[in-house]
Amino acid sequence: MVGAMEELVSFAEPRPVKLTVDDFAVLHRAGALDHVRRAELIEGVITEMSPLRSRHAVLTSRLMVRGTAALEAIGSPLMMVTTPTITLPPHNAPEPDLVIARIAEDDFYIDGKDVALVIEVSFATLRFDLTTKRDLYAQGGIPELWVVDGEAGRVHQFWRPIDGAYREMREFSLQDELRSATLPNLAIDGAGIG
């Protein structure tokens, strides 16, 4: 029922309804997405991601192990986690491969405001990760993004999101020292990682 203060707006043709992060969470908690192995909310649309291949899983695991060790070495209170859902309201809840964030273990999802760095490991999804995903992370205010091109052994690094776009970027070899642009002293040894 439309409330007294709401005005009905008519439109010429039917239009899709974009789900919100809250809608997505309700569906998730209710088990409505249990049949989807990896579901993300991208621009209000539930998107199924491809199953992870072993090369992808191995590279992600190596980054996780070395990233965790690097965070511990600098005494960081942040934690690196794999494939969490992060919230970027109102219409995005992506599931990146790795995230460095402040983690509240009792939360259902990780709030995008608590995320310091996102890492997307890409083999088949490189174009999507370097366009759609990059843009939604920038619009969500994620301070830093790494897109790891597993085929080419390169890291595309983005930081300083302003007005919905990253203003700084660089590219380097996955075999180099993987140094954060926004987290002081965080460097991951890339030698032999990919």
C-alpha positions as protocol buffer text, in pm:
chain_id: "A"
residue {
  index: 1
  type: MET
  ca { x: 0 y: 0 z: 0 }
}
residue {
  index: 2
  type: VAL
  ca { x: 136 y: 341 z: -91 }
}
residue {
  index: 3
  type: GLY
  ca { x: 170 y: 572 z: 208 }
}
residue {
  index: 4
  type: ALA
  ca { x: -3 y: 910 z: 218 }
}
residue {
  index: 5
  type: MET
  ca { x: 331 y: 1088 z: 167 }
}
residue {
  index: 6
  type: GLU
  ca { x: 441 y: 875 z: -129 }
}
residue {
  index: 7
  type: GLU
  ca { x: 352 y: 990 z: -475 }
}
residue {
  index: 8
  type: LEU
  ca { x: 286 y: 737 z: -749 }
}
residue {
  index: 9
  type: VAL
  ca { x: 511 y: 794 z: -1046 }
}
residue {
  index: 10
  type: SER
  ca { x: 400 y: 648 z: -1376 }
}
residue {
  index: 11
  type: PHE
  ca { x: 631 y: 545 z: -1658 }
}
residue {
  index: 12
  type: ALA
  ca { x: 570 y: 443 z: -2018 }
}
residue {
  index: 13
  type: GLU
  ca { x: 730 y: 96 z: -2012 }
}
residue {
  index: 14
  type: PRO
  ca { x: 804 y: -165 z: -1749 }
}
residue {
  index: 15
  type: ARG
  ca { x: 1143 y: -126 z: -1590 }
}
residue {
  index: 16
  type: PRO
  ca { x: 1364 y: -362 z: -1391 }
}
residue {
  index: 17
  type: VAL
  ca { x: 1385 y: -332 z: -1015 }
}
residue {
  index: 18
  type: LYS
  ca { x: 1736 y: -304 z: -874 }
}
residue {
  index: 19
  type: LEU
  ca { x: 1787 y: -498 z: -554 }
}
residue {
  index: 20
  type: THR
  ca { x: 1952 y: -326 z: -261 }
}
residue {
  index: 21
  type: VAL
  ca { x: 2220 y: -472 z: -37 }
}
residue {
  index: 22
  type: ASP
  ca { x: 1950 y: -526 z: 228 }
}
residue {
  index: 23
  type: ASP
  ca { x: 1732 y: -716 z: -24 }
}
residue {
  index: 24
  type: PHE
  ca { x: 2031 y: -932 z: -116 }
}
residue {
  index: 25
  type: ALA
  ca { x: 2106 y: -1007 z: 251 }
}
residue {
  index: 26
  type: VAL
  ca { x: 1744 y: -1112 z: 312 }
}
residue {
  index: 27
  type: LEU
  ca { x: 1759 y: -1352 z: 16 }
}
residue {
  index: 28
  type: HIS
  ca { x: 2097 y: -1482 z: 129 }
}
residue {
  index: 29
  type: ARG
  ca { x: 1988 y: -1540 z: 490 }
}
residue {
  index: 30
  type: ALA
  ca { x: 1665 y: -1708 z: 376 }
}
residue {
  index: 31
  type: GLY
  ca { x: 1864 y: -1959 z: 168 }
}
residue {
  index: 32
  type: ALA
  ca { x: 1719 y: -1838 z: -162 }
}
residue {
  index: 33
  type: LEU
  ca { x: 2069 y: -1822 z: -310 }
}
residue {
  index: 34
  type: ASP
  ca { x: 2194 y: -2158 z: -179 }
}
residue {
  index: 35
  type: HIS
  ca { x: 2170 y: -2309 z: -528 }
}
residue {
  index: 36
  type: VAL
  ca { x: 2412 y: -2045 z: -662 }
}
residue {
  index: 37
  type: ARG
  ca { x: 2771 y: -2130 z: -581 }
}
residue {
  index: 38
  type: ARG
  ca { x: 2911 y: -1775 z: -592 }
}
residue {
  index: 39
  type: ALA
  ca { x: 2654 y: -1496 z: -599 }
}
residue {
  index: 40
  type: GLU
  ca { x: 2730 y: -1125 z: -605 }
}
residue {
  index: 41
  type: LEU
  ca { x: 2507 y: -822 z: -622 }
}
residue {
  index: 42
  type: ILE
  ca { x: 2635 y: -600 z: -905 }
}
residue {
  index: 43
  type: GLU
  ca { x: 2442 y: -280 z: -978 }
}
residue {
  index: 44
  type: GLY
  ca { x: 2131 y: -430 z: -819 }
}
residue {
  index: 45
  type: VAL
  ca { x: 2143 y: -756 z: -1019 }
}
residue {
  index: 46
  type: ILE
  ca { x: 2227 y: -1094 z: -867 }
}
residue {
  index: 47
  type: THR
  ca { x: 2521 y: -1223 z: -1067 }
}
residue {
  index: 48
  type: GLU
  ca { x: 2656 y: -1576 z: -1062 }
}
residue {
  index: 49
  type: MET
  ca { x: 3034 y: -1599 z: -1084 }
}
residue {
  index: 50
  type: SER
  ca { x: 3219 y: -1880 z: -1256 }
}
residue {
  index: 51
  type: PRO
  ca { x: 3352 y: -2164 z: -1039 }
}
residue {
  index: 52
  type: LEU
  ca { x: 3716 y: -2122 z: -942 }
}
residue {
  index: 53
  type: ARG
  ca { x: 3969 y: -2321 z: -1140 }
}
residue {
  index: 54
  type: SER
  ca { x: 4273 y: -2470 z: -966 }
}
residue {
  index: 55
  type: ARG
  ca { x: 4519 y: -2210 z: -1108 }
}
residue {
  index: 56
  type: HIS
  ca { x: 4299 y: -1934 z: -971 }
}
residue {
  index: 57
  type: ALA
  ca { x: 4266 y: -2105 z: -631 }
}
residue {
  index: 58
  type: VAL
  ca { x: 4643 y: -2168 z: -603 }
}
residue {
  index: 59
  type: LEU
  ca { x: 4735 y: -1807 z: -687 }
}
residue {
  index: 60
  type: THR
  ca { x: 4472 y: -1674 z: -447 }
}
residue {
  index: 61
  type: SER
  ca { x: 4598 y: -1908 z: -171 }
}
residue {
  index: 62
  type: ARG
  ca { x: 4959 y: -1800 z: -221 }
}
residue {
  index: 63
  type: LEU
  ca { x: 4859 y: -1434 z: -204 }
}
residue {
  index: 64
  type: MET
  ca { x: 4657 y: -1506 z: 111 }
}
residue {
  index: 65
  type: VAL
  ca { x: 4947 y: -1680 z: 288 }
}
residue {
  index: 66
  type: ARG
  ca { x: 5203 y: -1414 z: 195 }
}
residue {
  index: 67
  type: GLY
  ca { x: 4964 y: -1125 z: 256 }
}
residue {
  index: 68
  type: THR
  ca { x: 4877 y: -1253 z: 602 }
}
residue {
  index: 69
  type: ALA
  ca { x: 5246 y: -1293 z: 686 }
}
residue {
  index: 70
  type: ALA
  ca { x: 5318 y: -939 z: 560 }
}
residue {
  index: 71
  type: LEU
  ca { x: 5037 y: -792 z: 774 }
}
residue {
  index: 72
  type: GLU
  ca { x: 5164 y: -980 z: 1080 }
}
residue {
  index: 73
  type: ALA
  ca { x: 5522 y: -863 z: 1013 }
}
residue {
  index: 74
  type: ILE
  ca { x: 5417 y: -497 z: 1035 }
}
residue {
  index: 75
  type: GLY
  ca { x: 5188 y: -557 z: 1333 }
}
residue {
  index: 76
  type: SER
  ca { x: 4878 y: -449 z: 1145 }
}
residue {
  index: 77
  type: PRO
  ca { x: 4539 y: -484 z: 1316 }
}
residue {
  index: 78
  type: LEU
  ca { x: 4390 y: -555 z: 973 }
}
residue {
  index: 79
  type: MET
  ca { x: 4318 y: -906 z: 849 }
}
residue {
  index: 80
  type: MET
  ca { x: 4327 y: -1065 z: 503 }
}
residue {
  index: 81
  type: VAL
  ca { x: 4029 y: -1288 z: 421 }
}
residue {
  index: 82
  type: THR
  ca { x: 3923 y: -1485 z: 114 }
}
residue {
  index: 83
  type: THR
  ca { x: 3601 y: -1444 z: -84 }
}
residue {
  index: 84
  type: PRO
  ca { x: 3400 y: -1236 z: 161 }
}
residue {
  index: 85
  type: THR
  ca { x: 3093 y: -1045 z: 56 }
}
residue {
  index: 86
  type: ILE
  ca { x: 3146 y: -673 z: 106 }
}
residue {
  index: 87
  type: THR
  ca { x: 2870 y: -416 z: 107 }
}
residue {
  index: 88
  type: LEU
  ca { x: 2881 y: -107 z: -112 }
}
residue {
  index: 89
  type: PRO
  ca { x: 2529 y: 34 z: -75 }
}
residue {
  index: 90
  type: PRO
  ca { x: 2285 y: 80 z: -213 }
}
residue {
  index: 91
  type: HIS
  ca { x: 2313 y: -176 z: -497 }
}
residue {
  index: 92
  type: ASN
  ca { x: 2647 y: -361 z: -472 }
}
residue {
  index: 93
  type: ALA
  ca { x: 2765 y: -658 z: -269 }
}
residue {
  index: 94
  type: PRO
  ca { x: 3063 y: -803 z: -457 }
}
residue {
  index: 95
  type: GLU
  ca { x: 3262 y: -1107 z: -346 }
}
residue {
  index: 96
  type: PRO
  ca { x: 3627 y: -1027 z: -420 }
}
residue {
  index: 97
  type: ASP
  ca { x: 3895 y: -1294 z: -404 }
}
residue {
  index: 98
  type: LEU
  ca { x: 4084 y: -1129 z: -117 }
}
residue {
  index: 99
  type: VAL
  ca { x: 4019 y: -836 z: 113 }
}
residue {
  index: 100
  type: ILE
  ca { x: 4232 y: -660 z: 372 }
}
residue {
  index: 101
  type: ALA
  ca { x: 3996 y: -510 z: 627 }
}
residue {
  index: 102
  type: ARG
  ca { x: 3892 y: -456 z: 986 }
}
residue {
  index: 103
  type: ILE
  ca { x: 3686 y: -766 z: 1052 }
}
residue {
  index: 104
  type: ALA
  ca { x: 3396 y: -798 z: 1295 }
}
residue {
  index: 105
  type: GLU
  ca { x: 3352 y: -1174 z: 1305 }
}
residue {
  index: 106
  type: ASP
  ca { x: 2987 y: -1153 z: 1407 }
}
residue {
  index: 107
  type: ASP
  ca { x: 2880 y: -950 z: 1101 }
}
residue {
  index: 108
  type: PHE
  ca { x: 2704 y: -1118 z: 809 }
}
residue {
  index: 109
  type: TYR
  ca { x: 2899 y: -920 z: 546 }
}
residue {
  index: 110
  type: ILE
  ca { x: 3200 y: -689 z: 563 }
}
residue {
  index: 111
  type: ASP
  ca { x: 3105 y: -322 z: 545 }
}
residue {
  index: 112
  type: GLY
  ca { x: 3286 y: -152 z: 256 }
}
residue {
  index: 113
  type: LYS
  ca { x: 3388 y: 126 z: 499 }
}
residue {
  index: 114
  type: ASP
  ca { x: 3604 y: -129 z: 684 }
}
residue {
  index: 115
  type: VAL
  ca { x: 3791 y: -242 z: 370 }
}
residue {
  index: 116
  type: ALA
  ca { x: 4143 y: -110 z: 311 }
}
residue {
  index: 117
  type: LEU
  ca { x: 4238 y: -310 z: 1 }
}
residue {
  index: 118
  type: VAL
  ca { x: 4059 y: -545 z: -242 }
}
residue {
  index: 119
  type: ILE
  ca { x: 4240 y: -801 z: -457 }
}
residue {
  index: 120
  type: GLU
  ca { x: 4069 y: -957 z: -759 }
}
residue {
  index: 121
  type: VAL
  ca { x: 4255 y: -1252 z: -912 }
}
residue {
  index: 122
  type: SER
  ca { x: 4168 y: -1268 z: -1280 }
}
residue {
  index: 123
  type: PHE
  ca { x: 4206 y: -1530 z: -1545 }
}
residue {
  index: 124
  type: ALA
  ca { x: 3879 y: -1539 z: -1741 }
}
residue {
  index: 125
  type: THR
  ca { x: 3730 y: -1223 z: -1583 }
}
residue {
  index: 126
  type: LEU
  ca { x: 4006 y: -969 z: -1648 }
}
residue {
  index: 127
  type: ARG
  ca { x: 3799 y: -730 z: -1862 }
}
residue {
  index: 128
  type: PHE
  ca { x: 3509 y: -737 z: -1613 }
}
residue {
  index: 129
  type: ASP
  ca { x: 3745 y: -680 z: -1318 }
}
residue {
  index: 130
  type: LEU
  ca { x: 3927 y: -391 z: -1491 }
}
residue {
  index: 131
  type: THR
  ca { x: 3603 y: -212 z: -1585 }
}
residue {
  index: 132
  type: THR
  ca { x: 3281 y: -294 z: -1401 }
}
residue {
  index: 133
  type: LYS
  ca { x: 3437 y: -415 z: -1076 }
}
residue {
  index: 134
  type: ARG
  ca { x: 3703 y: -141 z: -1073 }
}
residue {
  index: 135
  type: ASP
  ca { x: 3435 y: 124 z: -1116 }
}
residue {
  index: 136
  type: LEU
  ca { x: 3206 y: -10 z: -845 }
}
residue {
  index: 137
  type: TYR
  ca { x: 3497 y: -31 z: -598 }
}
residue {
  index: 138
  type: ALA
  ca { x: 3596 y: 329 z: -678 }
}
residue {
  index: 139
  type: GLN
  ca { x: 3235 y: 446 z: -644 }
}
residue {
  index: 140
  type: GLY
  ca { x: 3214 y: 258 z: -314 }
}
residue {
  index: 141
  type: GLY
  ca { x: 3521 y: 441 z: -183 }
}
residue {
  index: 142
  type: ILE
  ca { x: 3750 y: 136 z: -155 }
}
residue {
  index: 143
  type: PRO
  ca { x: 4091 y: 300 z: -97 }
}
residue {
  index: 144
  type: GLU
  ca { x: 4294 y: 54 z: -304 }
}
residue {
  index: 145
  type: LEU
  ca { x: 4234 y: -222 z: -560 }
}
residue {
  index: 146
  type: TRP
  ca { x: 4470 y: -476 z: -710 }
}
residue {
  index: 147
  type: VAL
  ca { x: 4359 y: -671 z: -1017 }
}
residue {
  index: 148
  type: VAL
  ca { x: 4600 y: -960 z: -1061 }
}
residue {
  index: 149
  type: ASP
  ca { x: 4620 y: -1077 z: -1422 }
}
residue {
  index: 150
  type: GLY
  ca { x: 4706 y: -1443 z: -1369 }
}
residue {
  index: 151
  type: GLU
  ca { x: 4772 y: -1510 z: -1739 }
}
residue {
  index: 152
  type: ALA
  ca { x: 5019 y: -1225 z: -1791 }
}
residue {
  index: 153
  type: GLY
  ca { x: 5164 y: -1228 z: -1439 }
}
residue {
  index: 154
  type: ARG
  ca { x: 5088 y: -857 z: -1393 }
}
residue {
  index: 155
  type: VAL
  ca { x: 4924 y: -654 z: -1117 }
}
residue {
  index: 156
  type: HIS
  ca { x: 4705 y: -354 z: -1202 }
}
residue {
  index: 157
  type: GLN
  ca { x: 4701 y: -132 z: -893 }
}
residue {
  index: 158
  type: PHE
  ca { x: 4446 y: 148 z: -842 }
}
residue {
  index: 159
  type: TRP
  ca { x: 4411 y: 394 z: -555 }
}
residue {
  index: 160
  type: ARG
  ca { x: 4286 y: 739 z: -454 }
}
residue {
  index: 161
  type: PRO
  ca { x: 3916 y: 715 z: -544 }
}
residue {
  index: 162
  type: ILE
  ca { x: 3767 y: 1061 z: -605 }
}
residue {
  index: 163
  type: ASP
  ca { x: 3420 y: 1128 z: -747 }
}
residue {
  index: 164
  type: GLY
  ca { x: 3369 y: 760 z: -827 }
}
residue {
  index: 165
  type: ALA
  ca { x: 3695 y: 698 z: -1014 }
}
residue {
  index: 166
  type: TYR
  ca { x: 4047 y: 596 z: -918 }
}
residue {
  index: 167
  type: ARG
  ca { x: 4289 y: 882 z: -980 }
}
residue {
  index: 168
  type: GLU
  ca { x: 4615 y: 689 z: -947 }
}
residue {
  index: 169
  type: MET
  ca { x: 4724 y: 363 z: -1106 }
}
residue {
  index: 170
  type: ARG
  ca { x: 5032 y: 164 z: -1192 }
}
residue {
  index: 171
  type: GLU
  ca { x: 5114 y: -179 z: -1326 }
}
residue {
  index: 172
  type: PHE
  ca { x: 5395 y: -409 z: -1223 }
}
residue {
  index: 173
  type: SER
  ca { x: 5507 y: -771 z: -1240 }
}
residue {
  index: 174
  type: LEU
  ca { x: 5349 y: -1022 z: -1004 }
}
residue {
  index: 175
  type: GLN
  ca { x: 5705 y: -1142 z: -933 }
}
residue {
  index: 176
  type: ASP
  ca { x: 5802 y: -800 z: -788 }
}
residue {
  index: 177
  type: GLU
  ca { x: 5756 y: -680 z: -435 }
}
residue {
  index: 178
  type: LEU
  ca { x: 5382 y: -609 z: -417 }
}
residue {
  index: 179
  type: ARG
  ca { x: 5374 y: -280 z: -226 }
}
residue {
  index: 180
  type: SER
  ca { x: 5054 y: -114 z: -114 }
}
residue {
  index: 181
  type: ALA
  ca { x: 5007 y: 249 z: -215 }
}
residue {
  index: 182
  type: THR
  ca { x: 4779 y: 322 z: 83 }
}
residue {
  index: 183
  type: LEU
  ca { x: 4886 y: 90 z: 368 }
}
residue {
  index: 184
  type: PRO
  ca { x: 5223 y: 207 z: 502 }
}
residue {
  index: 185
  type: ASN
  ca { x: 5494 y: -60 z: 509 }
}
residue {
  index: 186
  type: LEU
  ca { x: 5277 y: -333 z: 355 }
}
residue {
  index: 187
  type: ALA
  ca { x: 5480 y: -525 z: 99 }
}
residue {
  index: 188
  type: ILE
  ca { x: 5415 y: -881 z: -17 }
}
residue {
  index: 189
  type: ASP
  ca { x: 5701 y: -1084 z: -166 }
}
residue {
  index: 190
  type: GLY
  ca { x: 5585 y: -1180 z: -515 }
}
residue {
  index: 191
  type: ALA
  ca { x: 5884 y: -1399 z: -606 }
}
residue {
  index: 192
  type: GLY
  ca { x: 5758 y: -1732 z: -741 }
}
residue {
  index: 193
  type: ILE
  ca { x: 5400 y: -1653 z: -647 }
}
residue {
  index: 194
  type: GLY
  ca { x: 5239 y: -1693 z: -987 }
}
